[in-house]
Amino acid sequence: MRWDAQRLDADEPGTLPGMPSVRGLLRSVQVPEFPGLTFHEVRSRSALNEVPGDSPMPFRWTINPYRGCSHSCVYCFSRSTHQWLELDTGRDFDTQVVVKTNLADVLRRELARPSWRREHVALGTNTDPYQRAEGRYRLMPGIVSALAGSGTPFSILTKGTLLRRDLPLLAAAARDVPVGLGVSLAVRDDALHASLEPGVPSPRARLELVRAITDAGLPCGVFLAPVLPGLTDGPADLDATLRDIAEAGATGVTVVPLHLRPGAREWFSAWLAREHPQLVPRYRQLYRRGALAAPEYRSRLTERVAPLLARHGLDRQAGGAARGAGGTPAGIPGDGDSDFPAGSLPATRPAAPRSRPAPPPAVEQLTLL
């Protein structure tokens, strides 16, 4: 992605010297409402990102309003994307957030092109569109309106309870185009949550978000992701978490074991050595081949999760939509999904005509780790 060199006229006391590694930077700003964060405002030349043709992803197009993420998830696979900006994958990823201020306007222009085929567009595939910055910049209402207004089906994956703000807009959009919503939930324990993902709303708040979404008449899948070996993969932990998810009204579950890509691997390994040093040898063994956990671990996790999904009415046999990207049992993505964790989506299609709006499908979405 490259940025158009333009400047904002508005002055603000928190404005900082520009960050030279971002071409076309408008300004960098810090504001009291978001202590510790720096927002780098840019104007984007494009909004729709085309997924490479050889990707296993079940969609072709994505939108990412932000780069970097204040959720500060230690395990986030997107950390390596900050290296492109000559920023580090650790503290900088958590605190230096790039904001595409004109994204909704650019998106409207792209969606109006005669060549646009109204293919499914996924949001939340890199960093969270409902992270804290969205409370200041309010990019998502314009994006949702542009997609729905053009007849383009879309889905959103988030950890951010700020999505509640847009539920009326999303419910209205679902009357015109298929809309899928997903909430990512990694841990149930509050102490582990605070250590691993300190900027994310609490597990209870995200379960309440699932309930709010389904109460609004929208489908909501949950991504139990990532499952952490030795920390969140015990039978009792998985059983309790899946029970909570079922009680929240989720329409499906996808279970994804931890991936350790470069960037995230170093950051997570440092955290593990500091907080749980006894687990370091086990992780070295499990991730000796790269980003994916060893096949034998993924097989054991599948066997462990399958009966729990059935118990809580979340498997296919019970009418739930739980599944993995390869159609594997128990909602565990299969080996064919390369090193990119993903859930399943139905084959994308143009949106139904406005005179006969299609009901939103119960879909799972690319997991945001």
C-alpha positions as CSV (number, residue, x, y, z in Angstrom):
1,M,0.0,0.0,0.0
2,R,1.3,3.5,-0.8
3,W,-0.2,6.8,0.4
4,D,-1.0,9.9,-1.6
5,A,1.0,12.9,-0.4
6,Q,-1.5,15.4,0.9
7,R,-1.8,17.3,4.2
8,L,-4.5,18.1,6.6
9,D,-5.2,21.8,7.2
10,A,-6.5,21.2,10.7
11,D,-4.1,22.0,13.6
12,E,-4.2,20.2,16.9
13,P,-2.1,20.6,20.0
14,G,-1.1,17.0,19.9
15,T,0.4,17.1,16.3
16,L,3.9,15.7,16.1
17,P,6.6,15.8,13.5
18,G,5.9,13.5,10.6
19,M,7.1,9.9,10.4
20,P,9.3,9.8,7.4
21,S,8.9,6.1,6.7
22,V,5.3,6.6,5.7
23,R,4.9,8.2,2.3
24,G,2.2,10.8,2.1
25,L,1.8,11.1,5.8
26,L,-0.8,13.8,6.7
27,R,0.2,14.2,10.3
28,S,1.1,12.3,13.5
29,V,-1.0,13.1,16.5
30,Q,-1.3,12.2,20.2
31,V,-4.5,13.0,22.1
32,P,-5.4,12.8,25.8
33,E,-8.3,10.4,25.2
34,F,-5.9,7.7,24.0
35,P,-2.8,7.9,26.2
36,G,0.2,6.1,24.9
37,L,-1.0,5.9,21.3
38,T,0.3,7.8,18.3
39,F,-2.0,8.0,15.3
40,H,-0.4,8.5,11.9
41,E,-3.1,9.9,9.6
42,V,-2.7,9.1,5.9
43,R,-4.7,9.4,2.7
44,S,-5.0,6.0,0.9
45,R,-5.0,5.7,-2.8
46,S,-7.0,2.4,-2.6
47,A,-9.4,0.7,-0.2
48,L,-9.9,-2.8,-1.6
49,N,-7.0,-5.1,-1.2
50,E,-7.0,-8.1,-3.6
51,V,-6.0,-11.4,-1.9
52,P,-3.2,-13.2,-3.9
53,G,-4.6,-15.8,-6.3
54,D,-2.8,-18.7,-4.7
55,S,-4.1,-17.9,-1.2
56,P,-6.4,-20.5,0.5
57,M,-8.6,-17.7,1.8
58,P,-12.3,-18.2,0.8
59,F,-12.6,-14.5,-0.2
60,R,-10.8,-12.4,-2.8
61,W,-11.1,-8.9,-1.3
62,T,-10.3,-7.3,2.1
63,I,-10.4,-3.8,3.6
64,N,-8.1,-2.7,6.4
65,P,-8.8,0.8,7.9
66,Y,-5.9,0.7,10.3
67,R,-2.3,-0.6,10.5
68,G,-1.0,-1.5,13.9
69,C,-3.4,-2.3,16.7
70,S,-3.9,-1.0,20.3
71,H,-5.3,-4.4,21.3
72,S,-1.6,-5.3,22.0
73,C,-2.2,-9.0,21.7
74,V,1.2,-10.7,22.3
75,Y,0.4,-13.4,19.8
76,C,-0.9,-11.3,17.0
77,F,0.2,-12.7,13.6
78,S,0.0,-9.3,11.9
79,R,2.9,-7.8,13.9
80,S,5.3,-8.4,11.0
81,T,3.4,-5.9,8.8
82,H,4.9,-3.0,10.8
83,Q,8.3,-3.8,9.5
84,W,7.2,-2.4,6.2
85,L,6.9,1.0,7.9
86,E,10.4,0.6,9.5
87,L,8.8,0.2,12.9
88,D,9.3,-2.7,15.3
89,T,6.9,-5.6,15.6
90,G,6.6,-5.2,19.4
91,R,5.9,-1.9,21.2
92,D,5.6,0.1,17.9
93,F,2.9,-2.3,16.6
94,D,0.9,-1.7,19.8
95,T,1.2,2.1,19.9
96,Q,1.9,3.4,16.4
97,V,-1.4,3.1,14.5
98,V,-1.7,4.2,10.9
99,V,-5.2,5.6,10.1
100,K,-6.5,5.7,6.5
101,T,-8.6,8.8,7.0
102,N,-10.2,9.0,3.5
103,L,-10.9,5.2,3.2
104,A,-14.7,5.5,2.9
105,D,-14.5,8.0,0.1
106,V,-12.0,6.0,-1.8
107,L,-14.1,2.8,-1.3
108,R,-17.2,4.5,-2.7
109,R,-15.3,5.3,-5.9
110,E,-13.9,1.8,-6.3
111,L,-17.3,0.2,-5.7
112,A,-18.9,2.4,-8.3
113,R,-16.6,1.1,-11.1
114,P,-18.3,-0.9,-13.8
115,S,-15.7,-3.6,-13.3
116,W,-16.7,-4.2,-9.7
117,R,-18.5,-7.6,-9.5
118,R,-19.8,-7.2,-5.9
119,E,-17.7,-10.0,-4.5
120,H,-17.5,-10.7,-0.8
121,V,-15.3,-8.3,1.1
122,A,-13.8,-9.3,4.5
123,L,-12.8,-6.9,7.3
124,G,-10.7,-7.8,10.3
125,T,-8.3,-9.9,8.4
126,N,-5.2,-8.0,9.4
127,T,-5.8,-5.6,12.3
128,D,-9.1,-4.9,14.1
129,P,-11.4,-2.4,12.4
130,Y,-13.1,-1.8,15.8
131,Q,-9.9,-1.2,17.8
132,R,-9.7,2.0,20.0
133,A,-8.8,4.3,17.1
134,E,-12.2,3.7,15.6
135,G,-13.8,5.6,18.5
136,R,-12.0,8.7,17.3
137,Y,-12.0,8.3,13.5
138,R,-15.4,6.6,12.9
139,L,-14.3,5.0,9.6
140,M,-16.5,1.9,9.9
141,P,-20.0,3.6,9.4
142,G,-18.9,5.0,6.1
143,I,-17.3,1.7,5.0
144,V,-20.5,-0.3,6.0
145,S,-22.7,2.2,4.2
146,A,-20.6,2.1,1.1
147,L,-20.6,-1.7,0.9
148,A,-24.3,-2.1,1.5
149,G,-25.2,0.8,-0.8
150,S,-23.3,-0.9,-3.6
151,G,-24.8,-4.3,-3.1
152,T,-21.6,-5.8,-1.9
153,P,-21.7,-8.6,0.7
154,F,-19.2,-8.4,3.6
155,S,-18.1,-9.8,6.9
156,I,-16.4,-8.4,9.9
157,L,-14.2,-10.1,12.5
158,T,-13.5,-8.2,15.7
159,K,-12.5,-8.2,19.3
160,G,-13.8,-4.7,19.8
161,T,-17.0,-4.1,21.6
162,L,-17.2,-0.8,19.8
163,L,-19.1,-2.7,17.1
164,R,-22.2,-2.3,19.4
165,R,-22.3,1.3,18.2
166,D,-22.9,0.2,14.6
167,L,-25.4,-2.6,15.2
168,P,-28.4,-0.6,13.9
169,L,-26.4,0.2,10.7
170,L,-25.3,-3.4,10.3
171,A,-28.8,-4.7,10.8
172,A,-30.0,-2.3,8.1
173,A,-27.2,-3.4,5.8
174,A,-28.2,-7.0,6.3
175,R,-31.6,-6.3,4.8
176,D,-29.8,-5.4,1.5
177,V,-26.7,-7.7,1.4
178,P,-25.4,-10.8,3.2
179,V,-23.6,-9.7,6.3
180,G,-21.5,-12.0,8.5
181,L,-20.1,-11.1,11.9
182,G,-17.5,-12.8,14.0
183,V,-16.1,-12.2,17.5
184,S,-12.6,-13.5,18.4
185,L,-12.1,-14.9,21.9
186,A,-8.8,-16.4,23.0
187,V,-8.9,-16.9,26.7
188,R,-11.5,-17.1,29.4
189,D,-9.3,-16.4,32.5
190,D,-9.2,-12.7,33.3
191,A,-5.6,-12.7,34.6
192,L,-4.3,-14.5,31.5
193,H,-6.3,-12.2,29.3
194,A,-4.8,-9.1,31.0
195,S,-1.3,-10.5,30.4
196,L,-1.7,-11.7,26.8
197,E,-4.1,-9.0,25.3
198,P,-4.1,-6.0,27.6
199,G,-5.8,-3.7,25.2
200,V,-8.7,-6.0,24.4
201,P,-12.2,-5.8,26.1
202,S,-12.6,-8.5,28.7
203,P,-13.8,-12.0,27.7
204,R,-17.1,-11.4,29.4
205,A,-17.6,-8.1,27.5
206,R,-17.0,-10.0,24.2
207,L,-19.5,-12.7,25.1
208,E,-22.0,-9.9,25.8
209,L,-21.2,-8.5,22.4
210,V,-22.1,-11.9,20.8
211,R,-25.4,-11.8,22.6
212,A,-26.1,-8.2,21.5
213,I,-25.3,-9.1,17.9
214,T,-27.7,-12.1,17.9
215,D,-30.3,-10.1,19.7
216,A,-30.2,-7.7,16.9
217,G,-31.1,-10.5,14.5
218,L,-27.7,-11.0,13.0
219,P,-25.6,-14.2,12.9
220,C,-22.5,-14.2,15.0
221,G,-19.7,-16.8,14.8
222,V,-17.0,-17.1,17.5
223,F,-13.4,-17.8,16.8
224,L,-11.8,-19.6,19.8
225,A,-8.4,-18.4,18.7
226,P,-5.7,-18.9,19.4
227,V,-5.8,-21.9,21.6
228,L,-2.5,-21.8,23.6
229,P,-0.8,-25.1,24.4
230,G,-0.5,-25.7,28.1
231,L,-2.5,-22.6,28.9
232,T,-5.9,-22.7,27.4
233,D,-6.1,-26.2,25.8
234,G,-7.1,-28.2,28.8
235,P,-10.4,-30.2,28.6
236,A,-12.0,-28.2,31.5
237,D,-10.9,-24.9,30.0
238,L,-12.2,-25.7,26.6
239,D,-15.4,-27.1,28.0
240,A,-16.1,-24.0,30.1
241,T,-15.3,-21.6,27.2
242,L,-17.5,-23.5,24.7
243,R,-20.3,-23.6,27.2
244,D,-20.1,-19.8,27.6
245,I,-20.0,-19.3,23.9
246,A,-23.1,-21.5,23.4
247,E,-25.0,-19.6,26.2
248,A,-24.1,-16.3,24.5
249,G,-26.0,-17.5,21.4
250,A,-23.2,-17.9,18.9
251,T,-24.2,-19.4,15.6
252,G,-20.9,-21.2,15.1
253,V,-17.5,-21.8,16.4
254,T,-14.1,-22.2,14.8
255,V,-11.2,-23.4,16.9
256,V,-7.7,-22.3,15.9
257,P,-4.5,-23.3,17.6
258,L,-1.7,-20.7,18.1
259,H,0.3,-19.7,15.0
260,L,3.7,-18.2,15.5
261,R,4.8,-16.3,12.5
262,P,8.0,-14.2,12.4
263,G,7.4,-11.0,14.3
264,A,4.8,-12.6,16.6
265,R,7.1,-15.5,17.3
266,E,9.8,-13.3,18.9
267,W,7.3,-11.2,20.9
268,F,5.4,-14.2,22.2
269,S,8.5,-16.2,23.0
270,A,9.8,-13.3,25.1
271,W,6.5,-13.2,27.0
272,L,6.4,-17.0,27.5
273,A,10.0,-17.0,28.9
274,R,9.0,-14.2,31.3
275,E,5.6,-15.4,32.4
276,H,5.7,-19.2,31.9
277,P,9.3,-20.4,31.6
278,Q,8.4,-24.0,32.3
279,L,6.5,-24.1,29.0
280,V,9.4,-22.9,26.8
281,P,10.8,-26.4,26.0
282,R,7.3,-27.6,25.0
283,Y,6.8,-24.7,22.7
284,R,10.1,-25.2,21.1
285,Q,9.2,-28.7,20.3
286,L,5.6,-27.9,19.1
287,Y,6.8,-25.1,16.8
288,R,10.1,-26.6,15.7
289,R,8.9,-26.7,12.1
290,G,7.7,-23.1,11.8
291,A,4.5,-21.1,12.3
292,L,2.2,-24.1,12.7
293,A,2.0,-26.3,15.7
294,A,3.1,-29.9,15.1
295,P,0.6,-32.0,13.3
296,E,0.2,-34.4,16.2
297,Y,-0.8,-31.6,18.5
298,R,-3.4,-30.3,16.0
299,S,-4.8,-33.9,15.8
300,R,-5.1,-34.2,19.5
301,L,-6.8,-30.8,19.8
302,T,-9.3,-31.9,17.1
303,E,-10.1,-35.1,19.1
304,R,-10.4,-33.1,22.3
305,V,-12.7,-30.4,20.9
306,A,-15.1,-32.6,18.8
307,P,-17.1,-34.1,21.7
308,L,-17.2,-30.7,23.4
309,L,-18.7,-29.0,20.4
310,A,-21.3,-31.8,20.3
311,R,-22.0,-31.4,24.0
312,H,-22.8,-27.8,23.6
313,G,-24.8,-28.0,20.4
314,L,-22.1,-26.3,18.3
315,D,-21.2,-29.1,15.9
316,R,-22.7,-29.8,12.5
317,Q,-24.8,-32.7,13.7
318,A,-26.5,-30.5,16.3
319,G,-27.2,-27.8,13.6
320,G,-24.3,-25.5,14.5
321,A,-22.0,-24.0,12.0
322,A,-18.7,-24.9,13.7
323,R,-16.1,-25.9,11.2
324,G,-12.6,-25.3,10.0
325,A,-11.3,-24.0,6.8
326,G,-10.6,-27.4,5.3
327,G,-14.0,-28.8,6.4
328,T,-12.2,-30.8,9.0
329,P,-14.1,-32.1,12.0
330,A,-14.4,-30.2,15.2
331,G,-13.7,-26.8,13.7
332,I,-9.9,-27.2,13.5
333,P,-8.4,-25.8,10.3
334,G,-6.6,-28.5,8.4
335,D,-3.1,-28.7,7.0
336,G,-4.2,-27.4,3.7
337,D,-4.7,-24.0,5.2
338,S,-1.0,-23.2,5.0
339,D,0.3,-20.9,7.8
340,F,-2.7,-18.6,7.7
341,P,-5.4,-19.4,10.3
342,A,-8.8,-19.2,8.8
343,G,-12.4,-20.2,9.1
344,S,-14.8,-21.1,6.4
345,L,-16.9,-18.9,4.3
346,P,-19.4,-20.0,1.7
347,A,-18.5,-19.3,-2.0
348,T,-18.8,-15.6,-2.5
349,R,-21.5,-14.3,-4.8
350,P,-23.0,-11.0,-5.9
351,A,-25.5,-9.6,-3.5
352,A,-29.2,-10.3,-4.1
353,P,-31.2,-7.5,-5.7
354,R,-32.6,-4.9,-3.4
355,S,-36.1,-6.0,-4.2
356,R,-35.4,-9.5,-2.8
357,P,-32.7,-9.1,-0.1
358,A,-31.0,-12.2,0.9
359,P,-30.9,-13.2,4.6
360,P,-27.4,-12.9,6.2
361,P,-25.6,-16.2,6.2
362,A,-24.2,-17.7,9.4
363,V,-20.5,-17.5,8.4
364,E,-17.2,-17.7,10.1
365,Q,-14.6,-15.3,9.1
366,L,-10.8,-15.1,8.9
367,T,-9.5,-15.2,12.4
368,L,-7.8,-12.1,13.9
369,L,-5.0,-13.4,16.0
